[in-house]
Amino acid sequence: MEEIGKIVKITFHLFGYNITVNTETIIMSWIIMAFLMILSLILYKKASLIPNTLQTIIEPLIEGFDKLVKDTLETDDRKYYALITALFIFLFLCNIIGIIPGCEEPTKDLNTPLGYGIMGFVIAHYSGIKVKGLKKYLSEYLQPFFIMAPLNLIGELAKIVSISFRLFGNIMGGSIIIIVVSHLVHNLVLPPFLYAFFGLFDGTIQAFVFAMLTLVYITLQVKE
């Protein structure tokens, strides 16, 4: 059971501060990013009007997200399409990489979902200011009465906590269940359906939910 809560980390000093880095999270994240970059290059070089096998798999996903983003934003502007699609694909791979022996899910480290939660928050509010203007943007925090401003602000900040801890909790919870069950059966039998459920099914759902909530937060800010 020693795997639960085990963190492989390094600590170094920078400007008088101790900086701790989770090496597994960094390595796994870079492996996924490298895989996506290589896959993108392959798709770019082999793209054709007559779809090959890889295109046949990828194109429905791309088209589906394109339509989903347009329907949610109620516009043909594809400004946020690449962001939401890339976010889903990256988090999906982060959630399922634990299926591979020896690999750990980057989303099992709170810093990963929290980082993307903050990113979505910043993009949403930056977009809101750009679309509405600073004056109108700030005035919305005074609705319905100016004394509600602190609660409205807390409500916006709570979105970061909500979206981040939802993803972290589901991935970490699934990982703990798999470890506990494995030890209960003395590692002789590892129920494959647990990996199928928590790795593929739940990992896909949580990546989709995170991407869609990010899109919703952006939509709420850019709508007049």
KEZAKOL-398200 format. One record per residue (C-alpha): chain; x, y, z. Coordinates in steps of 0.001 Angstrom, whole numbers, always signed. Each point is the difference from the previous one (the first is absolute). Layout:
residues N
@chain = A; X = X; Y = Y; Z = Z $
...
***
This chain:
residues 224
@chain = A; X = +0; Y = +0; Z = +0 $
@chain = A; X = +3055; Y = +2231; Z = +20 $
@chain = A; X = -895; Y = +1220; Z = -3509 $
@chain = A; X = -2848; Y = +2100; Z = +1421 $
@chain = A; X = +1205; Y = +3524; Z = +585 $
@chain = A; X = +3486; Y = -799; Z = -1286 $
@chain = A; X = +1498; Y = +2982; Z = -1815 $
@chain = A; X = +3268; Y = -109; Z = -1917 $
@chain = A; X = +1375; Y = +3511; Z = +298 $
@chain = A; X = +3103; Y = +2128; Z = -97 $
@chain = A; X = +631; Y = +3191; Z = +1936 $
@chain = A; X = +2312; Y = +2821; Z = -1037 $
@chain = A; X = +708; Y = +3513; Z = +1211 $
@chain = A; X = -887; Y = +3065; Z = -2058 $
@chain = A; X = +336; Y = +3600; Z = +1224 $
@chain = A; X = -9; Y = -1169; Z = +3604 $
@chain = A; X = -3119; Y = -2178; Z = -390 $
@chain = A; X = -330; Y = -3783; Z = +6 $
@chain = A; X = -1662; Y = -1144; Z = -3234 $
@chain = A; X = -1443; Y = -3523; Z = -21 $
@chain = A; X = -771; Y = -1702; Z = -3307 $
@chain = A; X = -1976; Y = -3214; Z = -503 $
@chain = A; X = +2256; Y = -1746; Z = -2516 $
@chain = A; X = -2595; Y = -2610; Z = -1029 $
@chain = A; X = -2501; Y = +2707; Z = -912 $
@chain = A; X = +2571; Y = +1925; Z = -2042 $
@chain = A; X = +1304; Y = -3070; Z = -1835 $
@chain = A; X = -3447; Y = -1432; Z = -770 $
@chain = A; X = -1270; Y = +3408; Z = -1190 $
@chain = A; X = +2948; Y = +441; Z = -2352 $
@chain = A; X = -389; Y = -3537; Z = -1340 $
@chain = A; X = -3640; Y = +742; Z = -834 $
@chain = A; X = +887; Y = +3341; Z = -1591 $
@chain = A; X = +2744; Y = -1635; Z = -2068 $
@chain = A; X = -2440; Y = -2697; Z = -1134 $
@chain = A; X = -2558; Y = +2620; Z = -1045 $
@chain = A; X = +2601; Y = +2011; Z = -1917 $
@chain = A; X = +1203; Y = -3094; Z = -1865 $
@chain = A; X = -3582; Y = -1047; Z = -725 $
@chain = A; X = -790; Y = +3504; Z = -1306 $
@chain = A; X = +2993; Y = -95; Z = -2357 $
@chain = A; X = -1025; Y = -3426; Z = -1292 $
@chain = A; X = -3580; Y = +1158; Z = -575 $
@chain = A; X = +1201; Y = +3174; Z = -1720 $
@chain = A; X = +2350; Y = -1818; Z = -2374 $
@chain = A; X = -2410; Y = -2831; Z = -825 $
@chain = A; X = -3186; Y = +2062; Z = -237 $
@chain = A; X = -1934; Y = -595; Z = -3218 $
@chain = A; X = -3414; Y = +642; Z = -1525 $
@chain = A; X = -665; Y = -3716; Z = +209 $
@chain = A; X = +280; Y = -684; Z = +3763 $
@chain = A; X = +2495; Y = -2618; Z = +1100 $
@chain = A; X = -535; Y = -2169; Z = +3075 $
@chain = A; X = +1388; Y = +2588; Z = +2424 $
@chain = A; X = -2055; Y = +2797; Z = -1549 $
@chain = A; X = -3117; Y = -2130; Z = +209 $
@chain = A; X = +514; Y = -293; Z = +3762 $
@chain = A; X = +996; Y = +3621; Z = +680 $
@chain = A; X = -2299; Y = +1973; Z = -2312 $
@chain = A; X = -3328; Y = -923; Z = +1712 $
@chain = A; X = +1483; Y = +1136; Z = +3325 $
@chain = A; X = +1172; Y = +3305; Z = -1473 $
@chain = A; X = -3282; Y = +638; Z = -1814 $
@chain = A; X = -1998; Y = -894; Z = +3110 $
@chain = A; X = +1844; Y = +2501; Z = +2157 $
@chain = A; X = -212; Y = +2626; Z = -2728 $
@chain = A; X = -3797; Y = -315; Z = -31 $
@chain = A; X = -198; Y = -167; Z = +3790 $
@chain = A; X = +1994; Y = +3204; Z = +477 $
@chain = A; X = -2032; Y = +1828; Z = -2644 $
@chain = A; X = -3300; Y = -1111; Z = +1529 $
@chain = A; X = +1070; Y = +978; Z = +3514 $
@chain = A; X = +1310; Y = +3418; Z = -982 $
@chain = A; X = -2846; Y = +439; Z = -2529 $
@chain = A; X = +2434; Y = +1419; Z = -2527 $
@chain = A; X = +2099; Y = -1121; Z = -2951 $
@chain = A; X = +3088; Y = +1508; Z = +1615 $
@chain = A; X = +2510; Y = -2841; Z = +442 $
@chain = A; X = +2230; Y = +1967; Z = +2366 $
@chain = A; X = -357; Y = -2430; Z = +2915 $
@chain = A; X = -400; Y = -3175; Z = -2000 $
@chain = A; X = +3699; Y = -952; Z = -26 $
@chain = A; X = +336; Y = +721; Z = +3729 $
@chain = A; X = -2922; Y = -2214; Z = +1051 $
@chain = A; X = +907; Y = -2838; Z = -2370 $
@chain = A; X = +3663; Y = -17; Z = +1023 $
@chain = A; X = -962; Y = +198; Z = +3682 $
@chain = A; X = -2254; Y = -3052; Z = -315 $
@chain = A; X = +2543; Y = -2072; Z = -1928 $
@chain = A; X = +2848; Y = +843; Z = +2381 $
@chain = A; X = -2014; Y = -696; Z = +3165 $
@chain = A; X = -1396; Y = -3195; Z = -1538 $
@chain = A; X = +3527; Y = -1315; Z = -543 $
@chain = A; X = +1026; Y = +1181; Z = +3479 $
@chain = A; X = -2905; Y = -1941; Z = +1505 $
@chain = A; X = +559; Y = -3284; Z = -1853 $
@chain = A; X = +3795; Y = -211; Z = -71 $
@chain = A; X = -128; Y = -1785; Z = +3356 $
@chain = A; X = -1248; Y = -3081; Z = -1861 $
@chain = A; X = +3542; Y = -458; Z = -1288 $
@chain = A; X = +2109; Y = -1832; Z = +2616 $
@chain = A; X = +2526; Y = +2289; Z = +1658 $
@chain = A; X = -1790; Y = +3207; Z = -1032 $
@chain = A; X = -1829; Y = +2399; Z = +2307 $
@chain = A; X = -2835; Y = +2371; Z = -842 $
@chain = A; X = +1118; Y = +3672; Z = +102 $
@chain = A; X = -3547; Y = +896; Z = +1049 $
@chain = A; X = +537; Y = -2032; Z = +3175 $
@chain = A; X = +2138; Y = +2951; Z = +1102 $
@chain = A; X = -2250; Y = +2906; Z = +1036 $
@chain = A; X = +2396; Y = +2483; Z = -1605 $
@chain = A; X = -965; Y = -1181; Z = -3491 $
@chain = A; X = -3801; Y = +472; Z = +157 $
@chain = A; X = +444; Y = +3113; Z = +2147 $
@chain = A; X = +2361; Y = +1489; Z = -2559 $
@chain = A; X = -2473; Y = -576; Z = -2827 $
@chain = A; X = -2847; Y = +1245; Z = +2180 $
@chain = A; X = +1863; Y = +3274; Z = +539 $
@chain = A; X = +807; Y = +171; Z = -3708 $
@chain = A; X = -3682; Y = -334; Z = -916 $
@chain = A; X = -935; Y = +2610; Z = +2626 $
@chain = A; X = +2518; Y = +2519; Z = -1360 $
@chain = A; X = -1039; Y = -580; Z = -3621 $
@chain = A; X = -3705; Y = +284; Z = +836 $
@chain = A; X = +342; Y = +3275; Z = +1889 $
@chain = A; X = +2476; Y = +1489; Z = -2455 $
@chain = A; X = -2461; Y = -794; Z = -2789 $
@chain = A; X = -2834; Y = +1522; Z = +2033 $
@chain = A; X = +1909; Y = +3256; Z = +458 $
@chain = A; X = +944; Y = +75; Z = -3683 $
@chain = A; X = -3578; Y = -545; Z = -1195 $
@chain = A; X = -1932; Y = +2088; Z = +2541 $
@chain = A; X = +2537; Y = +2614; Z = +966 $
@chain = A; X = +1443; Y = +445; Z = +3484 $
@chain = A; X = -2817; Y = +2199; Z = +1314 $
@chain = A; X = -2818; Y = -2360; Z = -938 $
@chain = A; X = +2019; Y = -3011; Z = +1117 $
@chain = A; X = +554; Y = +1447; Z = +3481 $
@chain = A; X = -3610; Y = +1180; Z = +282 $
@chain = A; X = -1222; Y = -3594; Z = -230 $
@chain = A; X = +1580; Y = -714; Z = +3378 $
@chain = A; X = -2312; Y = +2612; Z = +1524 $
@chain = A; X = -3148; Y = -1849; Z = -1078 $
@chain = A; X = -2684; Y = -118; Z = +1298 $
@chain = A; X = +1296; Y = +2327; Z = +2765 $
@chain = A; X = +3469; Y = +1453; Z = +541 $
@chain = A; X = +287; Y = -1741; Z = +3379 $
@chain = A; X = -22; Y = -3319; Z = -1895 $
@chain = A; X = +3393; Y = +756; Z = -1582 $
@chain = A; X = +2040; Y = -2088; Z = +2519 $
@chain = A; X = -2307; Y = -3005; Z = -418 $
@chain = A; X = +84; Y = +302; Z = -3788 $
@chain = A; X = +3782; Y = +117; Z = +99 $
@chain = A; X = +183; Y = -3043; Z = +2280 $
@chain = A; X = -2404; Y = -1800; Z = -2337 $
@chain = A; X = +2313; Y = +571; Z = -2953 $
@chain = A; X = +3087; Y = -1149; Z = +1919 $
@chain = A; X = -1902; Y = -3071; Z = +1222 $
@chain = A; X = -279; Y = -1146; Z = -3616 $
@chain = A; X = +3752; Y = -617; Z = -43 $
@chain = A; X = -237; Y = -2189; Z = +3107 $
@chain = A; X = -3068; Y = -1838; Z = -1286 $
@chain = A; X = +1312; Y = -873; Z = -3448 $
@chain = A; X = +3492; Y = -910; Z = +1245 $
@chain = A; X = -937; Y = -2139; Z = +3003 $
@chain = A; X = -2678; Y = -1846; Z = -1992 $
@chain = A; X = +2590; Y = -1269; Z = -2468 $
@chain = A; X = +2682; Y = -624; Z = +2626 $
@chain = A; X = -2398; Y = -1827; Z = +2330 $
@chain = A; X = -1326; Y = -2347; Z = -2678 $
@chain = A; X = +3413; Y = -965; Z = -1353 $
@chain = A; X = +1631; Y = -347; Z = +3416 $
@chain = A; X = -3022; Y = -1902; Z = +1342 $
@chain = A; X = +101; Y = -2461; Z = -2876 $
@chain = A; X = +3717; Y = -544; Z = +478 $
@chain = A; X = -446; Y = -672; Z = +3726 $
@chain = A; X = -2806; Y = -2501; Z = -620 $
@chain = A; X = +2153; Y = -1922; Z = -2488 $
@chain = A; X = +2939; Y = -115; Z = +2460 $
@chain = A; X = -2201; Y = -1114; Z = +2915 $
@chain = A; X = -1740; Y = -2746; Z = -1999 $
@chain = A; X = +3355; Y = -1204; Z = -1338 $
@chain = A; X = +1314; Y = -435; Z = +3536 $
@chain = A; X = -3186; Y = -1665; Z = +1202 $
@chain = A; X = +469; Y = -2734; Z = -2590 $
@chain = A; X = +3760; Y = -77; Z = +745 $
@chain = A; X = +860; Y = +1201; Z = -3513 $
@chain = A; X = -929; Y = -3417; Z = -1389 $
@chain = A; X = -3008; Y = +1291; Z = -1866 $
@chain = A; X = -423; Y = +3610; Z = -1047 $
@chain = A; X = -3620; Y = +444; Z = -1137 $
@chain = A; X = +383; Y = +1317; Z = -3556 $
@chain = A; X = -3405; Y = +1695; Z = +100 $
@chain = A; X = +1387; Y = +2448; Z = +2583 $
@chain = A; X = +2600; Y = +1227; Z = -2468 $
@chain = A; X = -2619; Y = +81; Z = -2744 $
@chain = A; X = -2398; Y = +2034; Z = +2147 $
@chain = A; X = +2300; Y = +2397; Z = +1861 $
@chain = A; X = +2541; Y = +239; Z = -2805 $
@chain = A; X = -1977; Y = +134; Z = -3215 $
@chain = A; X = -3624; Y = +726; Z = +892 $
@chain = A; X = +356; Y = +2290; Z = +3002 $
@chain = A; X = +3159; Y = +1594; Z = -1438 $
@chain = A; X = -1823; Y = +900; Z = -3200 $
@chain = A; X = -3049; Y = +1352; Z = +1829 $
@chain = A; X = +2068; Y = +2143; Z = +2374 $
@chain = A; X = +2084; Y = +1470; Z = -2831 $
@chain = A; X = -3182; Y = +849; Z = -1897 $
@chain = A; X = -1651; Y = +1545; Z = +3075 $
@chain = A; X = +3071; Y = +2140; Z = +724 $
@chain = A; X = +192; Y = +1245; Z = -3601 $
@chain = A; X = -3733; Y = +726; Z = -138 $
@chain = A; X = -25; Y = +1861; Z = +3319 $
@chain = A; X = +2891; Y = +2127; Z = -1250 $
@chain = A; X = -2011; Y = +751; Z = -3143 $
@chain = A; X = -3080; Y = +864; Z = +2069 $
@chain = A; X = +2000; Y = +2370; Z = +2209 $
@chain = A; X = +1347; Y = +1745; Z = -3102 $
@chain = A; X = -3494; Y = +172; Z = -1507 $
@chain = A; X = -1444; Y = +1592; Z = +3146 $
@chain = A; X = +2628; Y = +2723; Z = -168 $
@chain = A; X = -166; Y = +833; Z = -3705 $
@chain = A; X = -3802; Y = +27; Z = -291 $
@chain = A; X = -1332; Y = +3546; Z = -5 $
***
